[in-house]
Every structure is written in structure tokens, then in C-alpha cells.
Amino acid sequence: MGSREDFRADYGELLAKLVARRRAAGVTQEDVAQRLGVRQNIVSKYELGEVRLNVVQYVRYCRAIGLDPGELLDSVGRY
């Protein structure tokens, strides 16, 4: 089982990939916020890791940017 630091690194990797995919799709934080029914600053906090995404929020975020939620999960934490 990995250490807490391993999990932080994996979560950071996941966030970086989410942001990159959002940007590549041409979707703004405001677009995501509107699709999720939250304020833009909440999306910013998700992306900065200030507020952790739970599983349901992660799935909704992925769908808001047109991404299959399983696609990124499969690539995170591979050594």
C-alpha cells in the first residue's frame, strides 16, 4: 500500500491531467461551473487542490468537459 505522499502525488497528477484536458477541449472554468451548477471559484479550488473532488464530483467534472471518467483514472499512479 502506498504512503500518504504517494496518494498526494497521484491526486496532483489527476488534477493536472483534468486541467490539461479541460483546456484542450476549449472549456473554461466558468463553463464547467455552469454545467455543474456551482460558482467558478469552486472549480478553481477543485483544480488547485484546495477542495478535494469526491467520486461523484469527479465524474460530473469529467462529463462537463466531455471526458470519460475512467480514461484518466486508468493512467494515474502507474509506476
HTML snippet that shows the backbone in 3Dmol.js (N, CA, C, O; Angstrom):
<script src="https://3Dmol.org/build/3Dmol-min.js"></script>
<div id="view" style="width:600px;height:400px;position:relative"></div>
<script>
const pdb = `
ATOM      1  N   MET A   1       0.839  -1.171   0.000  1.00  0.00           N
ATOM      2  CA  MET A   1       0.000   0.000   0.000  1.00  0.00           C
ATOM      3  C   MET A   1       0.889   1.241   0.000  1.00  0.00           C
ATOM      4  O   MET A   1       1.929   1.271   0.658  1.00  0.00           O
ATOM      5  N   GLY A   2       0.470   2.265  -0.744  1.00  0.00           N
ATOM      6  CA  GLY A   2       1.273   3.467  -0.877  1.00  0.00           C
ATOM      7  C   GLY A   2       1.185   4.359   0.345  1.00  0.00           C
ATOM      8  O   GLY A   2       0.285   4.238   1.176  1.00  0.00           O
ATOM      9  N   SER A   3       2.149   5.256   0.423  1.00  0.00           N
ATOM     10  CA  SER A   3       2.151   6.208   1.528  1.00  0.00           C
ATOM     11  C   SER A   3       1.213   7.367   1.227  1.00  0.00           C
ATOM     12  O   SER A   3       0.714   7.513   0.111  1.00  0.00           O
ATOM     13  N   ARG A   4       0.989   8.171   2.227  1.00  0.00           N
ATOM     14  CA  ARG A   4       0.138   9.352   2.056  1.00  0.00           C
ATOM     15  C   ARG A   4       0.722  10.266   0.987  1.00  0.00           C
ATOM     16  O   ARG A   4      -0.020  10.864   0.208  1.00  0.00           O
ATOM     17  N   GLU A   5       2.050  10.378   0.946  1.00  0.00           N
ATOM     18  CA  GLU A   5       2.709  11.216  -0.072  1.00  0.00           C
ATOM     19  C   GLU A   5       2.458  10.665  -1.479  1.00  0.00           C
ATOM     20  O   GLU A   5       2.277  11.436  -2.422  1.00  0.00           O
ATOM     21  N   ASP A   6       2.447   9.345  -1.625  1.00  0.00           N
ATOM     22  CA  ASP A   6       2.145   8.744  -2.924  1.00  0.00           C
ATOM     23  C   ASP A   6       0.742   9.136  -3.377  1.00  0.00           C
ATOM     24  O   ASP A   6       0.522   9.459  -4.545  1.00  0.00           O
ATOM     25  N   PHE A   7      -0.201   9.105  -2.443  1.00  0.00           N
ATOM     26  CA  PHE A   7      -1.579   9.452  -2.778  1.00  0.00           C
ATOM     27  C   PHE A   7      -1.693  10.924  -3.157  1.00  0.00           C
ATOM     28  O   PHE A   7      -2.432  11.274  -4.077  1.00  0.00           O
ATOM     29  N   ARG A   8      -0.963  11.790  -2.450  1.00  0.00           N
ATOM     30  CA  ARG A   8      -0.971  13.217  -2.793  1.00  0.00           C
ATOM     31  C   ARG A   8      -0.423  13.426  -4.192  1.00  0.00           C
ATOM     32  O   ARG A   8      -0.974  14.199  -4.976  1.00  0.00           O
ATOM     33  N   ALA A   9       0.663  12.737  -4.501  1.00  0.00           N
ATOM     34  CA  ALA A   9       1.270  12.867  -5.831  1.00  0.00           C
ATOM     35  C   ALA A   9       0.309  12.365  -6.903  1.00  0.00           C
ATOM     36  O   ALA A   9       0.167  12.993  -7.952  1.00  0.00           O
ATOM     37  N   ASP A  10      -0.349  11.243  -6.649  1.00  0.00           N
ATOM     38  CA  ASP A  10      -1.306  10.697  -7.612  1.00  0.00           C
ATOM     39  C   ASP A  10      -2.485  11.651  -7.804  1.00  0.00           C
ATOM     40  O   ASP A  10      -2.945  11.851  -8.928  1.00  0.00           O
ATOM     41  N   TYR A  11      -2.973  12.238  -6.710  1.00  0.00           N
ATOM     42  CA  TYR A  11      -4.089  13.165  -6.808  1.00  0.00           C
ATOM     43  C   TYR A  11      -3.664  14.417  -7.584  1.00  0.00           C
ATOM     44  O   TYR A  11      -4.427  14.930  -8.402  1.00  0.00           O
ATOM     45  N   GLY A  12      -2.460  14.900  -7.328  1.00  0.00           N
ATOM     46  CA  GLY A  12      -1.939  16.048  -8.064  1.00  0.00           C
ATOM     47  C   GLY A  12      -1.812  15.747  -9.548  1.00  0.00           C
ATOM     48  O   GLY A  12      -2.098  16.598 -10.390  1.00  0.00           O
ATOM     49  N   GLU A  13      -1.386  14.545  -9.858  1.00  0.00           N
ATOM     50  CA  GLU A  13      -1.280  14.115 -11.256  1.00  0.00           C
ATOM     51  C   GLU A  13      -2.672  14.097 -11.905  1.00  0.00           C
ATOM     52  O   GLU A  13      -2.839  14.549 -13.038  1.00  0.00           O
ATOM     53  N   LEU A  14      -3.643  13.584 -11.196  1.00  0.00           N
ATOM     54  CA  LEU A  14      -5.006  13.537 -11.705  1.00  0.00           C
ATOM     55  C   LEU A  14      -5.530  14.949 -11.979  1.00  0.00           C
ATOM     56  O   LEU A  14      -6.123  15.200 -13.029  1.00  0.00           O
ATOM     57  N   LEU A  15      -5.311  15.861 -11.044  1.00  0.00           N
ATOM     58  CA  LEU A  15      -5.768  17.241 -11.235  1.00  0.00           C
ATOM     59  C   LEU A  15      -5.091  17.890 -12.439  1.00  0.00           C
ATOM     60  O   LEU A  15      -5.747  18.564 -13.234  1.00  0.00           O
ATOM     61  N   ALA A  16      -3.788  17.689 -12.573  1.00  0.00           N
ATOM     62  CA  ALA A  16      -3.067  18.279 -13.702  1.00  0.00           C
ATOM     63  C   ALA A  16      -3.619  17.758 -15.022  1.00  0.00           C
ATOM     64  O   ALA A  16      -3.754  18.514 -15.984  1.00  0.00           O
ATOM     65  N   LYS A  17      -3.936  16.484 -15.068  1.00  0.00           N
ATOM     66  CA  LYS A  17      -4.495  15.897 -16.293  1.00  0.00           C
ATOM     67  C   LYS A  17      -5.901  16.424 -16.565  1.00  0.00           C
ATOM     68  O   LYS A  17      -6.259  16.679 -17.715  1.00  0.00           O
ATOM     69  N   LEU A  18      -6.695  16.588 -15.513  1.00  0.00           N
ATOM     70  CA  LEU A  18      -8.043  17.144 -15.690  1.00  0.00           C
ATOM     71  C   LEU A  18      -7.981  18.555 -16.269  1.00  0.00           C
ATOM     72  O   LEU A  18      -8.711  18.882 -17.204  1.00  0.00           O
ATOM     73  N   VAL A  19      -7.109  19.380 -15.711  1.00  0.00           N
ATOM     74  CA  VAL A  19      -6.984  20.760 -16.184  1.00  0.00           C
ATOM     75  C   VAL A  19      -6.497  20.779 -17.631  1.00  0.00           C
ATOM     76  O   VAL A  19      -7.011  21.534 -18.456  1.00  0.00           O
ATOM     77  N   ALA A  20      -5.510  19.948 -17.931  1.00  0.00           N
ATOM     78  CA  ALA A  20      -4.989  19.891 -19.308  1.00  0.00           C
ATOM     79  C   ALA A  20      -6.083  19.461 -20.286  1.00  0.00           C
ATOM     80  O   ALA A  20      -6.205  20.022 -21.375  1.00  0.00           O
ATOM     81  N   ARG A  21      -6.868  18.474 -19.895  1.00  0.00           N
ATOM     82  CA  ARG A  21      -7.942  18.001 -20.776  1.00  0.00           C
ATOM     83  C   ARG A  21      -9.036  19.053 -20.929  1.00  0.00           C
ATOM     84  O   ARG A  21      -9.599  19.216 -22.012  1.00  0.00           O
ATOM     85  N   ARG A  22      -9.338  19.766 -19.843  1.00  0.00           N
ATOM     86  CA  ARG A  22     -10.332  20.840 -19.933  1.00  0.00           C
ATOM     87  C   ARG A  22      -9.866  21.904 -20.912  1.00  0.00           C
ATOM     88  O   ARG A  22     -10.623  22.338 -21.781  1.00  0.00           O
ATOM     89  N   ARG A  23      -8.631  22.314 -20.766  1.00  0.00           N
ATOM     90  CA  ARG A  23      -8.093  23.351 -21.648  1.00  0.00           C
ATOM     91  C   ARG A  23      -8.041  22.880 -23.100  1.00  0.00           C
ATOM     92  O   ARG A  23      -8.378  23.627 -24.018  1.00  0.00           O
ATOM     93  N   ALA A  24      -7.618  21.640 -23.295  1.00  0.00           N
ATOM     94  CA  ALA A  24      -7.540  21.089 -24.659  1.00  0.00           C
ATOM     95  C   ALA A  24      -8.915  21.034 -25.314  1.00  0.00           C
ATOM     96  O   ALA A  24      -9.032  21.158 -26.533  1.00  0.00           O
ATOM     97  N   ALA A  25      -9.945  20.850 -24.509  1.00  0.00           N
ATOM     98  CA  ALA A  25     -11.308  20.796 -25.031  1.00  0.00           C
ATOM     99  C   ALA A  25     -11.873  22.195 -25.273  1.00  0.00           C
ATOM    100  O   ALA A  25     -12.976  22.340 -25.799  1.00  0.00           O
ATOM    101  N   GLY A  26     -11.110  23.231 -24.885  1.00  0.00           N
ATOM    102  CA  GLY A  26     -11.586  24.596 -25.069  1.00  0.00           C
ATOM    103  C   GLY A  26     -12.695  24.982 -24.112  1.00  0.00           C
ATOM    104  O   GLY A  26     -13.523  25.839 -24.419  1.00  0.00           O
ATOM    105  N   VAL A  27     -12.709  24.341 -22.945  1.00  0.00           N
ATOM    106  CA  VAL A  27     -13.744  24.588 -21.945  1.00  0.00           C
ATOM    107  C   VAL A  27     -13.135  25.442 -20.831  1.00  0.00           C
ATOM    108  O   VAL A  27     -12.058  25.131 -20.323  1.00  0.00           O
ATOM    109  N   THR A  28     -13.820  26.508 -20.458  1.00  0.00           N
ATOM    110  CA  THR A  28     -13.337  27.378 -19.385  1.00  0.00           C
ATOM    111  C   THR A  28     -13.829  26.888 -18.028  1.00  0.00           C
ATOM    112  O   THR A  28     -14.731  26.056 -17.941  1.00  0.00           O
ATOM    113  N   GLN A  29     -13.223  27.416 -16.980  1.00  0.00           N
ATOM    114  CA  GLN A  29     -13.707  27.113 -15.638  1.00  0.00           C
ATOM    115  C   GLN A  29     -15.154  27.581 -15.477  1.00  0.00           C
ATOM    116  O   GLN A  29     -15.955  26.921 -14.815  1.00  0.00           O
ATOM    117  N   GLU A  30     -15.473  28.694 -16.069  1.00  0.00           N
ATOM    118  CA  GLU A  30     -16.845  29.206 -15.995  1.00  0.00           C
ATOM    119  C   GLU A  30     -17.813  28.236 -16.674  1.00  0.00           C
ATOM    120  O   GLU A  30     -18.913  28.001 -16.175  1.00  0.00           O
ATOM    121  N   ASP A  31     -17.401  27.672 -17.816  1.00  0.00           N
ATOM    122  CA  ASP A  31     -18.237  26.675 -18.498  1.00  0.00           C
ATOM    123  C   ASP A  31     -18.496  25.482 -17.576  1.00  0.00           C
ATOM    124  O   ASP A  31     -19.631  25.026 -17.435  1.00  0.00           O
ATOM    125  N   VAL A  32     -17.435  24.989 -16.958  1.00  0.00           N
ATOM    126  CA  VAL A  32     -17.562  23.839 -16.055  1.00  0.00           C
ATOM    127  C   VAL A  32     -18.488  24.200 -14.901  1.00  0.00           C
ATOM    128  O   VAL A  32     -19.369  23.423 -14.534  1.00  0.00           O
ATOM    129  N   ALA A  33     -18.282  25.385 -14.334  1.00  0.00           N
ATOM    130  CA  ALA A  33     -19.105  25.821 -13.203  1.00  0.00           C
ATOM    131  C   ALA A  33     -20.583  25.841 -13.577  1.00  0.00           C
ATOM    132  O   ALA A  33     -21.427  25.367 -12.817  1.00  0.00           O
ATOM    133  N   GLN A  34     -20.888  26.385 -14.736  1.00  0.00           N
ATOM    134  CA  GLN A  34     -22.288  26.440 -15.166  1.00  0.00           C
ATOM    135  C   GLN A  34     -22.854  25.042 -15.339  1.00  0.00           C
ATOM    136  O   GLN A  34     -23.997  24.786 -14.961  1.00  0.00           O
ATOM    137  N   ARG A  35     -22.078  24.143 -15.899  1.00  0.00           N
ATOM    138  CA  ARG A  35     -22.547  22.768 -16.128  1.00  0.00           C
ATOM    139  C   ARG A  35     -22.738  22.002 -14.824  1.00  0.00           C
ATOM    140  O   ARG A  35     -23.590  21.118 -14.731  1.00  0.00           O
ATOM    141  N   LEU A  36     -21.931  22.351 -13.812  1.00  0.00           N
ATOM    142  CA  LEU A  36     -22.027  21.675 -12.517  1.00  0.00           C
ATOM    143  C   LEU A  36     -22.997  22.365 -11.566  1.00  0.00           C
ATOM    144  O   LEU A  36     -23.384  21.799 -10.544  1.00  0.00           O
ATOM    145  N   GLY A  37     -23.387  23.586 -11.907  1.00  0.00           N
ATOM    146  CA  GLY A  37     -24.282  24.333 -11.024  1.00  0.00           C
ATOM    147  C   GLY A  37     -23.581  24.890  -9.801  1.00  0.00           C
ATOM    148  O   GLY A  37     -24.176  25.005  -8.729  1.00  0.00           O
ATOM    149  N   VAL A  38     -22.292  25.240  -9.969  1.00  0.00           N
ATOM    150  CA  VAL A  38     -21.518  25.841  -8.875  1.00  0.00           C
ATOM    151  C   VAL A  38     -20.892  27.134  -9.385  1.00  0.00           C
ATOM    152  O   VAL A  38     -20.971  27.446 -10.572  1.00  0.00           O
ATOM    153  N   ARG A  39     -20.272  27.879  -8.478  1.00  0.00           N
ATOM    154  CA  ARG A  39     -19.571  29.100  -8.875  1.00  0.00           C
ATOM    155  C   ARG A  39     -18.201  28.753  -9.460  1.00  0.00           C
ATOM    156  O   ARG A  39     -17.639  27.699  -9.162  1.00  0.00           O
ATOM    157  N   GLN A  40     -17.679  29.637 -10.282  1.00  0.00           N
ATOM    158  CA  GLN A  40     -16.378  29.427 -10.924  1.00  0.00           C
ATOM    159  C   GLN A  40     -15.268  29.251  -9.893  1.00  0.00           C
ATOM    160  O   GLN A  40     -14.346  28.465 -10.109  1.00  0.00           O
ATOM    161  N   ASN A  41     -15.345  29.973  -8.772  1.00  0.00           N
ATOM    162  CA  ASN A  41     -14.276  29.857  -7.780  1.00  0.00           C
ATOM    163  C   ASN A  41     -14.202  28.455  -7.176  1.00  0.00           C
ATOM    164  O   ASN A  41     -13.138  28.040  -6.718  1.00  0.00           O
ATOM    165  N   ILE A  42     -15.306  27.729  -7.169  1.00  0.00           N
ATOM    166  CA  ILE A  42     -15.296  26.343  -6.677  1.00  0.00           C
ATOM    167  C   ILE A  42     -14.518  25.463  -7.654  1.00  0.00           C
ATOM    168  O   ILE A  42     -13.732  24.613  -7.235  1.00  0.00           O
ATOM    169  N   VAL A  43     -14.734  25.663  -8.940  1.00  0.00           N
ATOM    170  CA  VAL A  43     -13.987  24.900  -9.949  1.00  0.00           C
ATOM    171  C   VAL A  43     -12.499  25.203  -9.815  1.00  0.00           C
ATOM    172  O   VAL A  43     -11.669  24.299  -9.903  1.00  0.00           O
ATOM    173  N   SER A  44     -12.163  26.464  -9.604  1.00  0.00           N
ATOM    174  CA  SER A  44     -10.760  26.842  -9.399  1.00  0.00           C
ATOM    175  C   SER A  44     -10.181  26.113  -8.190  1.00  0.00           C
ATOM    176  O   SER A  44      -9.059  25.609  -8.244  1.00  0.00           O
ATOM    177  N   LYS A  45     -10.938  26.059  -7.109  1.00  0.00           N
ATOM    178  CA  LYS A  45     -10.462  25.366  -5.901  1.00  0.00           C
ATOM    179  C   LYS A  45     -10.296  23.870  -6.142  1.00  0.00           C
ATOM    180  O   LYS A  45      -9.364  23.259  -5.620  1.00  0.00           O
ATOM    181  N   TYR A  46     -11.190  23.275  -6.925  1.00  0.00           N
ATOM    182  CA  TYR A  46     -11.005  21.866  -7.297  1.00  0.00           C
ATOM    183  C   TYR A  46      -9.671  21.690  -8.012  1.00  0.00           C
ATOM    184  O   TYR A  46      -8.875  20.815  -7.671  1.00  0.00           O
ATOM    185  N   GLU A  47      -9.446  22.539  -9.009  1.00  0.00           N
ATOM    186  CA  GLU A  47      -8.266  22.398  -9.860  1.00  0.00           C
ATOM    187  C   GLU A  47      -6.964  22.690  -9.121  1.00  0.00           C
ATOM    188  O   GLU A  47      -5.919  22.138  -9.465  1.00  0.00           O
ATOM    189  N   LEU A  48      -7.020  23.547  -8.118  1.00  0.00           N
ATOM    190  CA  LEU A  48      -5.833  23.854  -7.319  1.00  0.00           C
ATOM    191  C   LEU A  48      -5.615  22.859  -6.182  1.00  0.00           C
ATOM    192  O   LEU A  48      -4.589  22.895  -5.503  1.00  0.00           O
ATOM    193  N   GLY A  49      -6.577  21.981  -5.983  1.00  0.00           N
ATOM    194  CA  GLY A  49      -6.468  21.002  -4.909  1.00  0.00           C
ATOM    195  C   GLY A  49      -6.853  21.562  -3.549  1.00  0.00           C
ATOM    196  O   GLY A  49      -6.620  20.919  -2.525  1.00  0.00           O
ATOM    197  N   GLU A  50      -7.442  22.758  -3.528  1.00  0.00           N
ATOM    198  CA  GLU A  50      -7.865  23.356  -2.263  1.00  0.00           C
ATOM    199  C   GLU A  50      -9.127  22.683  -1.738  1.00  0.00           C
ATOM    200  O   GLU A  50      -9.347  22.620  -0.528  1.00  0.00           O
ATOM    201  N   VAL A  51      -9.950  22.184  -2.644  1.00  0.00           N
ATOM    202  CA  VAL A  51     -11.137  21.399  -2.307  1.00  0.00           C
ATOM    203  C   VAL A  51     -11.022  20.090  -3.069  1.00  0.00           C
ATOM    204  O   VAL A  51     -10.919  20.085  -4.295  1.00  0.00           O
ATOM    205  N   ARG A  52     -11.038  18.980  -2.343  1.00  0.00           N
ATOM    206  CA  ARG A  52     -10.918  17.668  -2.993  1.00  0.00           C
ATOM    207  C   ARG A  52     -12.215  17.268  -3.662  1.00  0.00           C
ATOM    208  O   ARG A  52     -13.309  17.419  -3.118  1.00  0.00           O
ATOM    209  N   LEU A  53     -12.045  16.749  -4.873  1.00  0.00           N
ATOM    210  CA  LEU A  53     -13.182  16.184  -5.588  1.00  0.00           C
ATOM    211  C   LEU A  53     -13.508  14.822  -5.000  1.00  0.00           C
ATOM    212  O   LEU A  53     -12.617  13.988  -4.838  1.00  0.00           O
ATOM    213  N   ASN A  54     -14.777  14.589  -4.679  1.00  0.00           N
ATOM    214  CA  ASN A  54     -15.158  13.233  -4.314  1.00  0.00           C
ATOM    215  C   ASN A  54     -15.469  12.485  -5.613  1.00  0.00           C
ATOM    216  O   ASN A  54     -15.397  13.076  -6.691  1.00  0.00           O
ATOM    217  N   VAL A  55     -15.803  11.241  -5.532  1.00  0.00           N
ATOM    218  CA  VAL A  55     -16.009  10.429  -6.732  1.00  0.00           C
ATOM    219  C   VAL A  55     -17.133  10.977  -7.604  1.00  0.00           C
ATOM    220  O   VAL A  55     -16.996  11.044  -8.825  1.00  0.00           O
ATOM    221  N   VAL A  56     -18.225  11.361  -6.993  1.00  0.00           N
ATOM    222  CA  VAL A  56     -19.359  11.879  -7.757  1.00  0.00           C
ATOM    223  C   VAL A  56     -18.984  13.192  -8.434  1.00  0.00           C
ATOM    224  O   VAL A  56     -19.304  13.398  -9.605  1.00  0.00           O
ATOM    225  N   GLN A  57     -18.313  14.075  -7.715  1.00  0.00           N
ATOM    226  CA  GLN A  57     -17.886  15.346  -8.300  1.00  0.00           C
ATOM    227  C   GLN A  57     -16.901  15.113  -9.450  1.00  0.00           C
ATOM    228  O   GLN A  57     -16.971  15.792 -10.475  1.00  0.00           O
ATOM    229  N   TYR A  58     -15.990  14.158  -9.282  1.00  0.00           N
ATOM    230  CA  TYR A  58     -15.029  13.829 -10.335  1.00  0.00           C
ATOM    231  C   TYR A  58     -15.765  13.391 -11.610  1.00  0.00           C
ATOM    232  O   TYR A  58     -15.454  13.860 -12.705  1.00  0.00           O
ATOM    233  N   VAL A  59     -16.726  12.504 -11.460  1.00  0.00           N
ATOM    234  CA  VAL A  59     -17.481  12.018 -12.620  1.00  0.00           C
ATOM    235  C   VAL A  59     -18.220  13.173 -13.287  1.00  0.00           C
ATOM    236  O   VAL A  59     -18.205  13.293 -14.512  1.00  0.00           O
ATOM    237  N   ARG A  60     -18.857  14.011 -12.499  1.00  0.00           N
ATOM    238  CA  ARG A  60     -19.588  15.160 -13.057  1.00  0.00           C
ATOM    239  C   ARG A  60     -18.639  16.135 -13.750  1.00  0.00           C
ATOM    240  O   ARG A  60     -18.958  16.656 -14.819  1.00  0.00           O
ATOM    241  N   TYR A  61     -17.481  16.383 -13.153  1.00  0.00           N
ATOM    242  CA  TYR A  61     -16.482  17.276 -13.766  1.00  0.00           C
ATOM    243  C   TYR A  61     -16.054  16.708 -15.118  1.00  0.00           C
ATOM    244  O   TYR A  61     -16.026  17.425 -16.118  1.00  0.00           O
ATOM    245  N   CYS A  62     -15.723  15.422 -15.143  1.00  0.00           N
ATOM    246  CA  CYS A  62     -15.308  14.789 -16.397  1.00  0.00           C
ATOM    247  C   CYS A  62     -16.381  14.931 -17.466  1.00  0.00           C
ATOM    248  O   CYS A  62     -16.090  15.299 -18.605  1.00  0.00           O
ATOM    249  N   ARG A  63     -17.593  14.643 -17.102  1.00  0.00           N
ATOM    250  CA  ARG A  63     -18.687  14.747 -18.081  1.00  0.00           C
ATOM    251  C   ARG A  63     -18.885  16.181 -18.542  1.00  0.00           C
ATOM    252  O   ARG A  63     -19.271  16.413 -19.688  1.00  0.00           O
ATOM    253  N   ALA A  64     -18.627  17.149 -17.667  1.00  0.00           N
ATOM    254  CA  ALA A  64     -18.774  18.566 -18.025  1.00  0.00           C
ATOM    255  C   ALA A  64     -17.757  18.993 -19.077  1.00  0.00           C
ATOM    256  O   ALA A  64     -17.983  19.959 -19.805  1.00  0.00           O
ATOM    257  N   ILE A  65     -16.637  18.276 -19.158  1.00  0.00           N
ATOM    258  CA  ILE A  65     -15.626  18.619 -20.167  1.00  0.00           C
ATOM    259  C   ILE A  65     -15.598  17.604 -21.310  1.00  0.00           C
ATOM    260  O   ILE A  65     -14.721  17.660 -22.171  1.00  0.00           O
ATOM    261  N   GLY A  66     -16.557  16.677 -21.316  1.00  0.00           N
ATOM    262  CA  GLY A  66     -16.654  15.698 -22.398  1.00  0.00           C
ATOM    263  C   GLY A  66     -15.637  14.585 -22.323  1.00  0.00           C
ATOM    264  O   GLY A  66     -15.177  14.082 -23.348  1.00  0.00           O
ATOM    265  N   LEU A  67     -15.285  14.199 -21.110  1.00  0.00           N
ATOM    266  CA  LEU A  67     -14.265  13.172 -20.893  1.00  0.00           C
ATOM    267  C   LEU A  67     -14.873  11.960 -20.205  1.00  0.00           C
ATOM    268  O   LEU A  67     -15.688  12.097 -19.293  1.00  0.00           O
ATOM    269  N   ASP A  68     -14.470  10.771 -20.648  1.00  0.00           N
ATOM    270  CA  ASP A  68     -14.878   9.535 -19.976  1.00  0.00           C
ATOM    271  C   ASP A  68     -14.137   9.469 -18.640  1.00  0.00           C
ATOM    272  O   ASP A  68     -12.906   9.478 -18.632  1.00  0.00           O
ATOM    273  N   PRO A  69     -14.847   9.404 -17.512  1.00  0.00           N
ATOM    274  CA  PRO A  69     -14.196   9.415 -16.204  1.00  0.00           C
ATOM    275  C   PRO A  69     -13.151   8.315 -16.009  1.00  0.00           C
ATOM    276  O   PRO A  69     -12.158   8.523 -15.312  1.00  0.00           O
ATOM    277  N   GLY A  70     -13.363   7.164 -16.611  1.00  0.00           N
ATOM    278  CA  GLY A  70     -12.419   6.064 -16.439  1.00  0.00           C
ATOM    279  C   GLY A  70     -11.103   6.264 -17.168  1.00  0.00           C
ATOM    280  O   GLY A  70     -10.093   5.659 -16.807  1.00  0.00           O
ATOM    281  N   GLU A  71     -11.106   7.100 -18.182  1.00  0.00           N
ATOM    282  CA  GLU A  71      -9.919   7.285 -19.008  1.00  0.00           C
ATOM    283  C   GLU A  71      -8.718   7.795 -18.208  1.00  0.00           C
ATOM    284  O   GLU A  71      -7.619   7.255 -18.333  1.00  0.00           O
ATOM    285  N   LEU A  72      -8.915   8.810 -17.402  1.00  0.00           N
ATOM    286  CA  LEU A  72      -7.802   9.357 -16.622  1.00  0.00           C
ATOM    287  C   LEU A  72      -7.443   8.467 -15.446  1.00  0.00           C
ATOM    288  O   LEU A  72      -6.268   8.321 -15.111  1.00  0.00           O
ATOM    289  N   LEU A  73      -8.439   7.878 -14.823  1.00  0.00           N
ATOM    290  CA  LEU A  73      -8.162   7.032 -13.660  1.00  0.00           C
ATOM    291  C   LEU A  73      -7.226   5.891 -14.004  1.00  0.00           C
ATOM    292  O   LEU A  73      -6.390   5.498 -13.190  1.00  0.00           O
ATOM    293  N   ASP A  74      -7.363   5.365 -15.194  1.00  0.00           N
ATOM    294  CA  ASP A  74      -6.530   4.248 -15.604  1.00  0.00           C
ATOM    295  C   ASP A  74      -5.058   4.645 -15.714  1.00  0.00           C
ATOM    296  O   ASP A  74      -4.178   3.792 -15.594  1.00  0.00           O
ATOM    297  N   SER A  75      -4.782   5.925 -15.939  1.00  0.00           N
ATOM    298  CA  SER A  75      -3.403   6.360 -16.149  1.00  0.00           C
ATOM    299  C   SER A  75      -2.727   6.901 -14.889  1.00  0.00           C
ATOM    300  O   SER A  75      -1.519   7.138 -14.899  1.00  0.00           O
ATOM    301  N   VAL A  76      -3.469   7.096 -13.824  1.00  0.00           N
ATOM    302  CA  VAL A  76      -2.915   7.698 -12.614  1.00  0.00           C
ATOM    303  C   VAL A  76      -2.269   6.641 -11.737  1.00  0.00           C
ATOM    304  O   VAL A  76      -2.812   5.553 -11.545  1.00  0.00           O
ATOM    305  N   GLY A  77      -1.106   6.977 -11.211  1.00  0.00           N
ATOM    306  CA  GLY A  77      -0.425   6.109 -10.257  1.00  0.00           C
ATOM    307  C   GLY A  77       0.308   4.935 -10.859  1.00  0.00           C
ATOM    308  O   GLY A  77       0.648   3.986 -10.153  1.00  0.00           O
ATOM    309  N   ARG A  78       0.554   4.984 -12.133  1.00  0.00           N
ATOM    310  CA  ARG A  78       1.312   3.886 -12.751  1.00  0.00           C
ATOM    311  C   ARG A  78       2.795   4.115 -12.559  1.00  0.00           C
ATOM    312  O   ARG A  78       3.305   5.214 -12.777  1.00  0.00           O
ATOM    313  N   TYR A  79       3.470   3.076 -12.153  1.00  0.00           N
ATOM    314  CA  TYR A  79       4.916   3.191 -11.892  1.00  0.00           C
ATOM    315  C   TYR A  79       5.671   2.270 -12.791  1.00  0.00           C
ATOM    316  O   TYR A  79       6.900   2.217 -12.729  1.00  0.00           O
TER     317      TYR A  79
END
`;
const viewer = $3Dmol.createViewer("view");
viewer.addModel(pdb, "pdb");
viewer.setStyle({}, {cartoon: {color: "spectrum"}});
viewer.zoomTo();
viewer.render();
</script>
